[in-house]
Amino acid sequence: MIRLLAATSAIALVASVPAAAQEFSIERIDQHIRTISDDWFEGRAPGTPGEDKTVAYLSGAFASIGLQPGGDLREDGSRAWTQDVILNRSTMTQPPQLSITIDGEEVAMVQDQDLAVRAPVNGMARVELDDVPLVFAGYGTHAPERDWSDFGDVDVTGKVIVVLVNDPDFEGGEGDFGGEAMTYYGRWTYKYEEAARRGAAGVLVIHETEPASYPWGVISNGNDVTLDIVREDPGAAHTALQGWMHVDVASRLFEAAGISYEEAKAMAQRRDFRPMELGATIDATLVSESEHIAAMNVVGILPGTTRPDEHILFTGHHDHLGTGEPDETGDTIYNGAIDNAAGLAFMIEMARAFAENGGTERSLVFLAVGAEESGLLGARYYAANPLYPLETTVGVLNVDGPGVHGPTRDFSISGSARLGLLDILTEEAAARGRSYSADPNPAAGSFFRSDHFPFAQAGVPAVSFRSGSDMVEGGTERAAEIAATYAAEYYHQQSDEWSPDWDLTGIVNDAQLIYGVAERLGNSTEWPNWSEDSEFRARRDASADARD
Ligand SMILES: [Zn+2]
């Protein structure tokens, strides 16, 4: 073990993997990534020809490997390769007209520069806000179990609330909201939901790169199209106006209100904070068209040899952001090579390895979900409409954006959840000379931003695997550098493209580790659960009878 940990080159590490390790082909993985991230796939946006091509590629690959179709049940009892995910797509048909009136002076707001508002999904084709008061609502958080409410008994019905990103103890690093780690209260999705519950007319999240964990450029992309799962009463789930406010605009607003942005933030970090009128109003006209579209999950299955009714799920999203305005190089296509063509390559080759070896006692399901970038919609849809019962789904192993820069000495998972699956991962990693490192940036809230989350909410033990942050070559320093460069220059940008310079030996190590975990689970009668203190434990335990 010590010798393994001391390995200083990729060759040494690969050479020290036990001889029985499952083999994976770097060439095949590379070819899948290169193909799936090709311009021909047009950025793989849900409901576009690019998605159709992706679905065809994946189902073709699954079929040629020898998986069986595992998607929607047809009338004749057979299954399709896909699960239809019915979505509502709202598209703005003209640029939004936006202005804020401060001290009687109306200031035009430029979409994607001052504000970034999304095509409305509250069921209204035309949203018209006329002189609606802006109210600062702190972190927009109502958390009775933590004795915390940014709203108190202040009614924000019909107002537009302006809120901070992340949660109240992010800056201080300790407090009632998990310290540096982000709770769900820190996510913009939560803030949108809470604003809708309170009948607000709108919600604008003030963007700051550090607490958001991504730059403004990520927010100012693709707001003219918003997707949501189809809802009976979309107005109950969404306010009319949803979006982000640039921090410079926020600073001006607070200054006009007589306090600095920093002072306002400090107030919001206190338990006694209550909403404050900003003395400014907003005008907004948003015009959109809505239609129902079917995005798709692609599903292949290797039926279990002795216990086919127990399932292990491999998940990874197949969609990306499609096309948009040209970047400075004139590129309009969001290729999503790392995010998540790499995860799909991983999944396909995982399926091949298990198929070649005859599967396991339990069924293995390879579920490539769609519409992840639109809010985990494919995974949410599956969790709400499972093809295989969730109670007897042993666990979910999600991969999104595996490392392409070489092997690591460790691995990680998104967020700081504790569960039996992680214990198994840690044991299997140790057997391969790797150790577990906690999510290096739990403040980014990636636990809530990965496709395993809807499964976790439904009680199914689920993790999003990560490649680790201690590189065999360059250690944690190089890993941090790579992560920072990725966040600033590639993540959700046109530049996330296949590169001949990658070192995919790390993905192979990751695949060997996940293979080991799935093989062990697939041939066991174990039902790993969440830790006793996990918020997901009760939900799982409620269906314990199904696993007797
Ligand atoms: Zn992704």
Boltz pocket constraint, residues with backbone or C-beta under 6 A from the ligand:
constraints:
  - pocket:
      binder: B
      contacts: [[A, 317], [A, 339], [A, 340], [A, 372], [A, 400], [A, 401]]
      max_distance: 6.0
